[in-house]
Amino acid sequence: MTKLISNRAIPIGRSIFIPRSNLKKEQLHVEANGEVDIRERDEFFIVRNLECCRSVIVSVSVKEEK
């Protein structure tokens, strides 16, 4: 089971910022209809659109531990 954090479009060359909230990169589950890059920073994760010609739809959720 997963908990949805964000579900939105990312325009060409743009990013969205996801607050860390004590999360690790391994706990994130990212689905996108294009190529994205995920970077980890102290306070947030950066999900960046790497497509050259279009926006992408991205869903970010947290994997729930059993």
C-alpha positions, 0 to 999 in steps of 0.5 A: 500500500502507498500514500500519495504525496503529489500528482501533477504535471511538470512543464519542460525543464521544470522541477517539483519539490517534495518535503523530506519529512524524515523520508529516504529516497528508497521509500519514494515510488515515482511514476511518470509518463516520461523521463524524470530525475530524482535528487535528494537534498537536506530538506526536500527531494527534487523531481525534474522533468528531463524531457526535451519537448513536452510536459510529464505527469508525475505521481509521487507516493510513499511506500508503506512499511508492513 
